[in-house]
């Protein structure tokens, strides 16, 4: 069981908006540590999508956005495209575990 | 641009030591400003951070693996390495090396990843 909780799956039709939640606790997100998001396309390595809660690396479309509030964070994807079908992971630091932790991952299906 | 490439045996017998190397090209580890990490992904599962090394040699390990993990760096070869001792079938996973940028000592994120290498632990 992951320290950061994500829904196992979400789905949406092309063009729609979907959100993926990442729920933590007072020892990680709630303690003020940043949340980062990764996209893992089938058979490939994860790719940084959002860093420090809301920032997009160069080259990531602005269809992807991140937010954080309290002990949770969210990744929003607007204008859903078939190429967005992938696994998405959140990541933060946990002071109780003294290390970097990931969410269990969310599989996005584009209907 | 900077690229990372993992290398090492794809099959390790229990209870031997798993050894992997990550070669960094297009940039230099000794330039500073980044942590150099190992992360693994069990088949069909999520991601698990193993630990990192800074170019000066300081390390930080996942406490759950700390007793079995050693990460080292060879700046002359622009490489860093992972050793995981006393492996079992539970250590079968895809192992990634990754570069981490950071805003503060504890807020780091993985901005560059290798392609990963599957290591199977089996007799």
Interface residues (C-beta under 8 A of the other chain):
Chain A: X2 X33 X34 X36 X38 X44 X45 X46 X47 X48 X51 X52 X57 X89 X91 X93 X95 X97 X98 X99 X100 X101 X102 X103 X104 X105
Chain B: X46 X47 X48 X49 X60 X61 X62 X63 X64 X96 X101 X103 X106 X107 X108 X109 X110 X111 X112 X113 X114 X115 X116
